[in-house]
Amino acid sequence: MSATPPTGRLADDEHLAVLGYEGKFDRSMSLWANFALGFTYLSPLVGVYSLFATALATGGPPSIWWIIIVACGQMLVALVFGEVVSQYPIHGGIYPWARRLWGRRYAWLAAWVYIWAMIVTITAVAEFGAGFITSLFGITLTPESTLFTGLGLLLLALLINFSGTKWLARIARIGLFAELIGVIGLGLYLLLFQRKHSFGVFFDTMGTEGDGSYVPVFLASAIAGLFLFYGFEACGDVAEEVSDPARRIPRAMLMTIVVGAISALFSFAGYVLAAPNLEAIVAGEEGDPIPAILEATLGTVGAKIFLVIAILAFISCVLSLQAAASRLLYSFARDGMLPGHRWLSQVSERSKVPTNALIVACTVPALICVLIYFNEGILVPVTSFAILGIYFAFHMVVFASLKQRFQGWRPAGPFNLGRFGIVVNVLALAYGVFAMILLAQPGDTGNFLTDYVVLLGLGVVLVTGLLYLFIARPDRLSTAPSGDAKQVADEIRRRTGQVSVQ
């Protein structure tokens, strides 16, 4: 049951009823648990570890500045999302936001791209996590050990998610604690006690530009930040399981960006300044330099302790991703927009979670893991489009929000930017276009598939999605509300006695 709200606010279930839905979930997730979910999905530990060597080999130590640049850009996006989720605190995030801001077909395409990007991300995190687990137990990293360890991570996350929202929140908080130790704690230790370079190194390109300008090299190293700052939207994916979501979720999103940026900066800077052979990393001679840095600075026992912390972070990351993907599938299916929608939209009476959607969010990544086992070379192709796919789906919502503003929509949720909303919206869209251009830039290896894999991956997902949309016409099967942002805002204002935007 929702607590009685203060004057001028709708109770959670009343707000949900205004949006056309009935509450079926336990609202047991607090602000901190919601923040933990988004933060462990964003996972600066996973992001920094995965791209540290690539970023340094591409742009040298100055690539760290992309963490700040992208954090500022994504903060603009999070502010836009905050206004949207404050008016529409319903399960599924990207999908219902796009649907209510624009329409059914537009939302279907946004969700189709987003769900595949999420599923691929789940697969990639499980695959990367396998390396940490095998290292901890002294198991040789082989295709077989990677497969079975990755499948084990997916299954463990599924079992925890099956247990209900309370356990999801508990494990997310443990993952948050592990992340903060693994990134801020370790980063501070490396900065204070193991520093081998001066802070001036972050302005030293170390010859990465060759004989040309550093500008294109720096732009190419943007991946250091672009890969890190998504996951905050997961706070909204579980909106119907959060108490007072219209206020708390926007705050959780902004906290995710701020704490994620601070964590990533400490972690990245610590590794750079403590690297015994930084020149070799920048030259691309060390493909996985972090274990050597940890061994040199923490010793064997310390490195093992870090592996335990990292594994907790990976478990929590897979758990959060799986939960977010299942809520998107549930939201999609609840509106009748997917094949098997009745099965996918079922909610467990015992645990109050969408168990069938969770099974899909575990099974499809597991199948991709099996495909990777038979052909290791497809790991990079199937994951490369994920970042661009996420940004593409994000900015479909940002663009739809701007369109609605020009048509007279004034967001009516308790989180509201007022007169600054349209300025932030325009800047967020401009940032998104800039980021997608950077992500879509082809490589220069001379191999067509390698150089254009990001665009090819997104193209395949878009084409298949459009074909299904215009052949099967799932939008015709759904009668759920859409394109009603202005009407809903007016109704919320009527019920809460608002007369103007503050």
C-alpha positions in Angstrom: 0.0 0.0 0.0 1.2 3.5 -0.8 1.6 5.9 2.1 -0.7 9.0 2.1 1.2 11.6 0.1 1.7 15.2 1.1 -0.8 17.8 -0.3 -0.3 18.5 -4.0 1.0 15.0 -4.7 -0.6 11.8 -6.0 -0.2 8.6 -4.1 1.9 6.0 -6.0 -1.0 3.7 -7.0 -3.2 6.7 -7.9 -0.5 8.1 -10.1 -0.2 4.7 -11.8 -4.0 4.6 -12.3 -3.9 8.0 -14.0 -1.4 6.4 -16.4 -3.7 3.5 -17.1 -2.2 0.7 -15.1 -2.9 -1.3 -11.9 -0.1 -1.9 -9.3 1.0 -5.5 -9.2 4.5 -5.2 -7.6 5.8 -4.7 -4.1 7.1 -1.2 -3.6 10.0 -2.3 -1.4 12.8 -0.5 -3.2 14.2 2.6 -1.5 16.1 5.5 -2.9 19.4 3.9 -2.0 18.5 0.5 -3.4 17.3 2.2 -6.6 20.6 4.1 -6.8 22.5 0.9 -6.2 20.7 -0.8 -9.0 21.6 1.9 -11.5 25.2 2.3 -10.2 25.9 -1.5 -10.4 24.5 -1.5 -13.9 26.7 1.4 -14.9 29.6 -0.3 -13.0 32.6 1.9 -13.3 34.8 -1.0 -12.2 33.7 -3.1 -15.2 33.8 -0.2 -17.6 37.3 1.0 -16.6 38.7 -2.5 -16.5 37.3 -3.4 -19.9 38.6 -0.3 -21.7 41.6 1.0 -19.8 44.2 -0.5 -22.2 42.2 0.5 -25.3 41.8 4.1 -24.2 45.5 4.5 -23.3 46.7 2.9 -26.5 44.4 5.1 -28.5 44.7 8.5 -26.9 47.3 8.2 -24.1 46.7 9.5 -20.5 44.6 12.5 -21.7 41.8 10.1 -22.6 40.8 10.4 -19.0 39.2 13.7 -19.7 36.5 11.9 -21.7 35.1 10.6 -18.4 34.3 14.2 -17.4 33.1 15.2 -20.9 30.7 12.2 -21.2 29.5 12.5 -17.6 28.4 16.1 -18.3 26.7 15.1 -21.5 24.9 12.2 -19.8 23.9 14.4 -16.9 21.9 16.4 -19.4 20.2 13.2 -20.7 19.5 12.1 -17.1 17.8 15.5 -16.4 15.5 15.0 -19.4 14.8 11.4 -18.3 14.2 12.6 -14.8 11.3 14.9 -16.0 9.9 12.1 -18.1 10.0 9.4 -15.4 8.6 11.8 -12.8 5.5 12.1 -14.9 5.6 8.4 -16.1 6.9 6.3 -13.2 6.1 3.0 -14.9 8.0 -0.2 -15.6 10.2 -0.4 -18.7 12.0 2.9 -19.0 12.9 3.7 -22.6 9.9 1.9 -24.1 7.0 3.5 -22.1 8.7 6.9 -22.2 9.0 6.8 -26.0 5.4 5.4 -26.3 3.8 8.1 -24.2 5.9 10.9 -25.7 5.4 9.9 -29.4 3.5 6.8 -30.3 3.3 3.0 -30.5 5.5 2.3 -33.6 8.2 4.8 -32.5 8.3 3.2 -29.1 8.4 -0.3 -30.6 11.6 0.6 -32.6 13.2 2.3 -29.6 12.6 -0.7 -27.4 13.6 -3.2 -30.0 17.1 -1.6 -30.3 17.4 -1.1 -26.6 16.5 -4.6 -25.6 19.0 -6.1 -28.0 21.7 -3.7 -26.8 20.9 -4.7 -23.2 20.9 -8.5 -23.9 24.3 -8.2 -25.7 25.6 -6.1 -22.7 24.5 -8.9 -20.3 26.4 -11.4 -22.5 29.5 -9.3 -22.6 29.6 -8.7 -18.8 29.2 -12.4 -18.1 32.0 -13.2 -20.5 34.3 -10.5 -19.0 33.4 -11.7 -15.5 34.5 -15.2 -16.3 38.1 -14.0 -16.5 38.0 -12.7 -12.9 36.5 -15.9 -11.5 38.9 -18.2 -13.3 41.8 -16.0 -12.1 40.7 -16.2 -8.5 40.5 -20.0 -8.5 43.6 -20.5 -10.6 41.6 -22.0 -13.5 43.1 -21.7 -17.0 41.1 -19.3 -19.1 39.9 -21.4 -22.0 36.8 -21.2 -24.2 35.3 -24.0 -22.1 36.0 -22.3 -18.8 34.7 -19.0 -20.1 31.5 -20.6 -21.3 30.7 -22.5 -18.2 31.7 -19.7 -15.8 29.7 -17.2 -17.9 26.6 -19.4 -17.9 27.0 -19.9 -14.1 27.0 -16.1 -13.6 23.8 -15.8 -15.7 22.1 -18.6 -13.7 23.1 -17.2 -10.4 21.7 -13.8 -11.3 18.5 -15.5 -12.4 18.0 -17.3 -9.2 18.6 -14.2 -7.1 16.2 -12.2 -9.3 13.6 -15.0 -8.9 13.6 -14.4 -5.2 12.1 -11.0 -5.4 12.7 -7.3 -5.3 14.1 -7.3 -1.7 16.9 -9.7 -2.6 17.6 -7.8 -5.8 17.9 -4.6 -3.7 20.1 -6.4 -1.1 22.6 -7.8 -3.7 22.6 -4.4 -5.5 23.7 -2.7 -2.3 26.4 -5.3 -1.7 27.5 -4.7 -5.3 27.5 -1.0 -4.7 29.8 -1.4 -1.6 32.1 -3.7 -3.6 32.2 -1.2 -6.5 33.0 1.7 -4.2 35.9 -0.2 -2.5 37.1 -1.5 -5.9 37.1 1.9 -7.6 37.3 4.7 -5.1 39.1 2.8 -2.3 41.7 1.2 -4.6 42.0 4.4 -6.7 42.8 6.5 -3.6 45.3 3.9 -2.4 47.1 3.9 -5.7 47.1 7.7 -5.9 48.3 8.2 -2.3 50.8 5.4 -1.9 51.7 3.8 -5.2 52.1 6.8 -7.5 55.0 6.5 -10.0 54.1 9.4 -12.3 53.2 13.1 -11.8 49.7 14.4 -12.5 51.2 16.2 -15.5 51.0 12.9 -17.3 47.3 13.5 -18.0 48.4 16.3 -20.4 51.1 14.2 -22.1 50.0 12.5 -25.3 53.1 10.3 -25.2 53.3 10.3 -29.0 49.9 8.8 -29.7 49.3 11.4 -32.4 52.4 10.4 -34.4 53.3 13.1 -36.9 49.7 14.5 -37.1 47.3 16.4 -35.0 46.2 15.0 -31.6 42.6 16.1 -32.1 41.4 13.0 -34.2 43.4 10.8 -31.8 41.6 12.3 -28.8 38.2 12.0 -30.5 39.0 8.3 -31.2 39.7 7.7 -27.5 36.2 8.9 -26.5 35.3 5.3 -26.0 36.9 5.7 -22.5 33.9 7.7 -21.4 31.1 6.6 -23.8 31.2 3.0 -22.6 30.9 4.0 -19.0 27.9 6.2 -18.6 24.8 4.3 -19.3 22.9 2.2 -16.8 21.4 5.1 -14.9 18.2 4.6 -16.9 17.8 1.2 -15.1 16.6 3.2 -12.1 13.4 3.8 -14.1 13.1 0.3 -15.5 11.8 -0.9 -12.1 9.7 2.2 -11.3 6.7 0.2 -10.1 8.8 -1.4 -7.4 10.1 1.9 -5.9 8.3 3.8 -3.2 7.6 7.4 -4.2 9.2 6.8 -7.7 8.3 10.2 -9.2 10.6 11.9 -6.7 13.2 9.2 -6.0 14.1 7.8 -9.4 15.3 11.2 -10.9 17.4 11.7 -7.8 18.8 8.1 -8.1 19.7 8.7 -11.8 21.6 11.9 -11.0 23.4 10.2 -8.1 24.4 7.4 -10.4 26.1 9.8 -12.8 27.8 11.9 -10.2 29.1 8.9 -8.1 29.9 7.0 -11.2 32.0 9.8 -12.6 34.0 10.3 -9.3 34.5 6.5 -9.1 35.7 6.2 -12.6 38.1 9.1 -12.3 39.7 7.7 -9.2 40.0 4.3 -10.7 41.4 5.4 -14.1 43.8 7.9 -12.6 45.0 5.4 -10.0 45.9 2.8 -12.6 47.6 5.3 -14.8 49.7 6.9 -12.0 50.7 3.5 -10.5 51.5 1.8 -13.8 55.1 0.5 -13.6 55.5 0.6 -17.4 53.0 3.2 -18.6 54.9 3.6 -21.9 54.4 0.0 -22.8 50.6 0.2 -22.2 50.3 3.4 -24.4 52.4 1.7 -27.1 49.8 -1.2 -27.1 52.3 -3.8 -25.9 50.2 -4.8 -22.9 46.7 -5.9 -23.8 45.5 -6.5 -20.2 47.8 -4.3 -18.0 45.6 -4.0 -14.8 46.5 -7.4 -13.3 50.2 -6.5 -13.6 49.5 -3.1 -11.9 47.6 -4.8 -9.1 50.3 -7.5 -8.6 53.0 -4.8 -8.5 51.1 -2.6 -6.0 49.0 -4.9 -3.9 51.1 -8.1 -4.0 49.6 -11.6 -4.6 47.2 -11.6 -1.6 46.0 -8.0 -2.3 45.4 -8.8 -5.9 43.3 -11.9 -4.8 41.2 -9.7 -2.5 40.6 -7.3 -5.3 39.4 -10.2 -7.5 36.8 -11.1 -4.9 35.6 -7.5 -4.8 35.5 -7.4 -8.6 33.6 -10.7 -8.8 30.9 -9.3 -6.4 30.7 -6.2 -8.7 30.3 -8.4 -11.8 27.6 -10.5 -10.1 25.7 -7.4 -9.2 26.1 -5.9 -12.6 24.7 -9.0 -14.3 21.9 -9.1 -11.8 21.0 -5.4 -12.4 21.2 -5.8 -16.2 19.0 -8.9 -16.1 16.4 -7.2 -13.8 16.3 -4.1 -16.0 15.9 -6.2 -19.2 13.1 -8.3 -17.7 11.1 -5.2 -16.7 11.5 -3.8 -20.2 10.3 -7.1 -21.7 7.4 -7.1 -19.2 6.4 -3.6 -20.0 6.6 -4.3 -23.7 4.5 -7.5 -23.3 2.0 -5.9 -21.0 1.0 -3.6 -23.8 0.6 -6.6 -26.2 3.6 -5.5 -28.3 5.5 -8.8 -28.4 4.8 -12.4 -29.6 3.9 -14.5 -26.5 2.9 -11.3 -24.7 0.5 -13.0 -22.3 3.3 -15.4 -21.1 5.9 -12.7 -20.9 3.6 -10.3 -18.9 2.9 -12.8 -16.1 4.0 -11.8 -12.6 4.7 -14.3 -9.9 2.2 -14.2 -7.1 4.8 -15.2 -4.6 7.8 -13.1 -5.4 6.0 -10.3 -7.4 8.6 -10.3 -10.2 8.0 -11.1 -14.0 9.6 -14.5 -13.9 9.0 -15.4 -17.5 10.6 -12.2 -18.7 13.5 -13.0 -16.4 13.9 -16.4 -18.0 14.2 -14.8 -21.5 16.7 -12.2 -20.1 18.8 -15.1 -19.0 18.3 -17.6 -21.8 19.0 -15.3 -24.8 22.4 -14.1 -23.4 23.2 -17.7 -22.5 22.6 -18.7 -26.2 24.9 -15.9 -27.4 27.5 -17.2 -24.9 27.3 -20.6 -26.6 27.6 -19.0 -30.1 30.7 -17.2 -28.8 32.1 -20.5 -27.6 31.9 -21.9 -31.1 33.3 -18.7 -32.7 35.2 -16.5 -30.3 35.7 -13.9 -33.0 32.0 -12.8 -32.8 32.3 -11.4 -29.3 33.6 -8.1 -30.5 31.1 -7.8 -33.4 28.1 -8.7 -31.3 29.1 -6.3 -28.5 30.4 -3.4 -30.6 26.9 -2.2 -31.6 25.7 -2.3 -28.0 27.0 1.2 -27.0 25.7 2.9 -30.2 22.4 1.0 -29.8 22.0 2.3 -26.2 22.7 5.8 -27.3 20.4 5.6 -30.3 17.5 4.4 -28.0 18.3 7.0 -25.4 18.1 9.9 -27.9 14.9 8.6 -29.4 13.4 9.5 -26.0 15.3 12.8 -25.9 14.1 13.8 -29.3 10.5 12.7 -28.6 10.6 14.8 -25.4 11.7 17.9 -27.4 9.0 17.3 -29.9 6.4 17.3 -27.2 7.8 20.4 -25.6 7.4 22.3 -28.9 3.8 21.0 -29.0 3.0 22.5 -25.6 3.9 19.8 -23.1 5.0 21.0 -19.7 6.2 18.0 -17.6 3.9 17.6 -14.5 5.9 15.3 -12.3 7.4 16.5 -9.0 10.9 16.6 -10.6 10.7 19.5 -12.9 13.2 21.8 -14.6 10.7 24.5 -15.3 11.8 27.1 -17.9 15.2 25.5 -18.2 13.7 22.2 -19.4 13.7 23.1 -23.1 17.3 24.4 -23.0 18.5 21.2 -21.2 16.6 19.1 -23.7 18.2 20.8 -26.8 21.7 20.5 -25.2 21.1 16.8 -24.4 20.0 16.1 -28.0 23.1 18.0 -29.4 25.3 16.0 -27.1 23.6 12.7 -28.2 24.2 13.5 -31.9 27.8 14.3 -31.2 28.3 11.1 -29.2 26.7 8.9 -31.9 28.8 10.4 -34.6 31.9 9.5 -32.6 30.6 6.0 -32.0 29.8 5.4 -35.6 33.1 6.4 -37.0 34.6 3.5 -39.0 38.0 2.1 -38.1 41.0 2.2 -40.3 42.3 -1.4 -40.3 41.3 -1.9 -44.0 39.0 -4.8 -43.1 35.5 -3.8 -44.0 33.7 -6.0 -41.3 36.1 -4.8 -38.6 35.9 -1.1 -39.6 32.1 -0.9 -40.0 31.0 -3.5 -37.4 29.3 -0.8 -35.2 27.2 0.5 -38.0 26.5 -3.0 -39.4 25.4 -4.3 -36.0 23.0 -1.4 -35.5 21.8 -1.7 -39.1 20.9 -5.3 -38.8 18.9 -4.7 -35.6 17.1 -1.7 -37.1 16.3 -3.5 -40.4 15.0 -6.7 -38.7 13.0 -4.5 -36.2 11.4 -2.4 -39.0 10.6 -5.5 -41.1 8.8 -7.1 -38.1 7.1 -3.8 -37.3 5.6 -3.3 -40.8 4.9 -7.0 -41.5 3.5 -8.2 -38.2 2.2 -4.7 -37.1 2.4 -5.4 -33.3 1.3 -1.8 -32.8 -2.2 -2.7 -34.0 -2.5 -5.3 -31.3 -2.0 -2.8 -28.5 -4.7 -0.5 -27.1 -2.5 0.9 -24.2 -2.2 4.7 -24.1 0.3 6.5 -26.3 1.3 10.0 -27.3 -0.6 11.4 -24.4 2.1 13.5 -22.6 0.2 16.8 -22.6 -3.1 15.2 -21.6 -1.6 13.3 -18.8 0.3 16.4 -17.6 -3.0 18.3 -17.6 -4.8 15.5 -15.6 -2.0 15.4 -13.0 -2.2 19.1 -12.5 -5.9 19.0 -12.2 -5.7 16.3 -9.5 -2.9 17.9 -7.6 -4.3 21.4 -7.8 -1.2 22.7 -9.8 -1.8 25.9 -11.8 1.7 26.5 -13.2 5.1 25.0 -13.5 7.4 26.1 -10.7 
